[in-house]
Amino acid sequence: MPKQDAAPKWQDLALGCATLEPGSSKYQKTGDWRSSRPVWNFDQCVKCGVCTVFCPEGCLSIDAKGYPQVDLDYCKGCAICVTECWTGCISMEEEKD
């Protein structure tokens, strides 16, 4: 069997579209990766904020009326907010072109 070379170290990888400096992630709009987006039924929402706590991208915030709002520039459509919402007021809607 031929000897396999060791995997390259991360420092040796070619640079691509990477976030390299602190605070530069705001320039990397990642929302265009998603195929579906979260949608809230505000008649059912109790304004608990649980969805904002569990969002791994930090793209959920609370508006002036206390309801969650999503920054679609950064939401990747992971649906963790849907899973964690105990009221069931969030659903995923397929993205349209």
QUIPE-V402205 format. One record per pair of residues at least 4 apart in sequence whose ideal C-beta (glycine too) atoms are under 6 Angstrom apart, sorted by the first residue. I is the first residue (numbers start at 1). J is the second residue. Records with the same first field share a line. If there is no record, write none. Layout:
I = J / J
This chain:
8 = 12
19 = 24 / 25 / 28
29 = 73
30 = 74 / 76
31 = 72 / 73 / 74 / 75
33 = 76
34 = 76 / 77
35 = 95
36 = 77 / 92 / 94 / 95
37 = 77 / 93
38 = 70 / 81 / 90
39 = 91 / 93
40 = 45 / 89 / 90
41 = 89
42 = 67
44 = 87 / 89
45 = 89
46 = 87
47 = 66
50 = 84
51 = 60 / 68 / 81 / 85
52 = 60 / 68
54 = 80 / 84
55 = 59 / 60 / 81
57 = 74
59 = 70 / 71 / 74 / 75
60 = 68 / 70
61 = 69
62 = 66
63 = 67 / 69
70 = 75
79 = 92
81 = 90
82 = 90 / 92
85 = 89 / 90
